[in-house]
């Protein structure tokens, strides 16, 4: 058995640390690596996504530009090219030569064995002798890597060599501090397979949208094209909350209120809708934006919305005149938007690669641009991934898109970037997992996986692989034991990797206070 | 140093083997000395018995490599007392026979050789950081997997594969010489969790 975790980690580490020496073109493996790293080639053999097929069949012009506004011709070495007018560029994905999966080495011998092993159950049994010898040969090849019968094992005669007597291997002194993967006491088990997989057909494969959110009442909301579905994580039921009237409209963002009974929905027709989930009723449809609303974040009774126009609006949902503030620092689509847990700061990330920090406006008055506290431009790619640290105040994590691939940790007070890490892959989402003090990142090109990092060291704890296509969003369950991811492969995967020790859990539960609903009394 | 079709290949392996023996503490660190080869500072043993053993093996290996009759090179680390196999470093060698027969032997620049040796050494060093400690005195053996019809030279004997029961395995980066491609992996015995 191969220690999968250990092997994957090491393989990852080794292949990223060591340069590829081979200049000889005879090894296709190297070519595969190069072509994968070159993210400017269109996918040649991918089937059309379901929503694309649907789009082409329903024949409307509004659907022609269904893609991130950014040109995909950005190679790793060059700096980012600014996006052209939204809706014009075609979506492009990196070419993975010869198929969807990256398979490092194809040894022809192993392929034969594999085929044989796969089909042998279906093949009619011929004569006994031929079957056994074929089987034996196949097993021998897979166990030893080649047919043992074909090789001789030789060694130089004499006793095996060893060090002179009395020598005690004293490397123990050096290594006792580090635990080896094989000997770590597995009190915490991070499964490499998802706990559950849910189907998410018609999910829009658009990096800039935020289509997944998990409420404090344990409902997972997901937007599939123009419908919002709620999955009751406790019972397992699925509920269709809403569906937009026009087929060409689509949902761009979702955000639950803190106490989980209201859902804000941002749409392609520039509105922010407010839904009462318990009664399945739409309470409000707030218009103020001039472009689609791709990001939302709540702060008590205020919901802030980010638009493709680059503007951020604040809406007080209790009053008729809901639009109480406008922030215009971003020049392009605002794809990341998060209020801090204490409600003091709003972090926004845009397709213009900026991360902005705004304070909460005083006394309910409109917040405006003059109050911008921080504006960080270190990222070289769109910043959609933003997460505030729940256990350390004023700490924000941000993640960059394809040309950047870095996770950055910021201290909002000092304005400095505390640490930065190259993850080798487009970051679409970040979330802090408090149970083990970790940071979780969701990736698109080229890894399509989820990575768990220890915080604050940012050392890799685990990789959660399984998605076949780029992971677009990540959200944490209310009990912090599970992350849900949604990807372009039209699935939602639930990874129960953060389950707490039962003893620690009890202690934590005693500390949680129930929150009262502020909005319920105020909404007309 | 010689630059030839098989020269660099076997030197790399000699350095790799020395490196493993040093890193895994099979031999006392003070019995290793640094030498400069291909402009690199590398570790070599000074233990006379080990030195002569390695010289014998490597020279024979060189011949076999040149003839493309080698399939694998395996370094087996066993517990001295119980003979149990604790660790097994395996280098699979794919020989490009056509390259060998081509008229112009492929020359390798020093830089390429250096690079390859460095990457072998570095891989070993990196792998060693997570391998379980070898707490008991160990012995090691070098096994060469050759073509079946090879004539067994003097002083060499046939041996079993000496595999590990239920090993943990880690595949390492592959590297190439002028006519060979080498895939490597290390298998080790799972330690019981406390």
Interface residues (C-beta under 8 A of the other chain):
Chain A: X1 X2 X3 X6 X7 X10 X11 X13 X14 X15 X17 X18 X21 X22 X24 X26 X27 X29 X105 X144 X145 X146 X148 X149 X150 X151 X152 X153 X154 X155 X156 X157 X159 X160 X161 X162 X163 X164 X167 X168 X169 X170 X171 X172 X175 X176 X178 X180 X181 X182 X183 X184 X185 X186
Chain B: X24 X25 X26 X27 X28 X31 X47 X49 X50 X53 X56 X57 X60 X71 X72 X76 X78 X80 X92 X96 X112 X115 X116 X119 X122 X123 X126 X127 X129 X130 X131 X132 X133 X134 X135 X136 X137 X138 X139 X140 X141 X142 X143 X144 X145 X146 X147 X148 X150 X152 X155 X156 X157 X158 X159 X160 X161 X166 X168 X169 X170 X171 X172 X173 X174 X175 X176 X181 X183 X188 X190 X191 X192 X193 X194
